[in-house]
Amino acid sequence: MCSRTVVATVVVSLIAPWASGADAKPKKPALEMRVTPRMAFSPVNILMVAELKGGDDIEEYYCPEVEWDWDDGGKSVHEADCDPFEPGTTIERRFSQEHYYRRAGIYNVKASFKRAGRTFLAGTLRVTVRAGVGDPSTLREPE
């Protein structure tokens, strides 16, 4: 009699999470990126913003490392010092970084969101920098 009760309890505990939807996959946030200014004359300092829109506030998206690849040979990394995740914790959703372009060019800036060394979200945005006064690529050598 006792063994039947134990078996019934185990079966119920295995079925209950599935039946209640507790194992449903969490919703992944979408990545929205914007840059100011989007087109400019060199040299220029730009502000890039990457924002997580929608999705669930779960540990997988909590306290990410954000790597910015500026497509000019430069990279920046944002590493936050966060308290341990607890259920009910709200995740940070807005990240920004400035970058200085000295030369004209079309740059594909990539933002990669990583957690535990694994990229879980990435996006690319194009920045156009036209040659401006003082751009080293337009200066001529004296003869």
ABEGO torsion letter per residue (X at the ends): XAAAAAAAAAAAAAAAAAAAGAABBBBBBBBBBBBOBABBBOBBBBBBBBBBBEEBBBAAABGBBBBBBAGAGBBBBBBBBBBBBBBGBBBBABBBBBBBBABBEBBBBBBBBBBGGBBABBBBBBBBBBBBBGBAAABBBBX
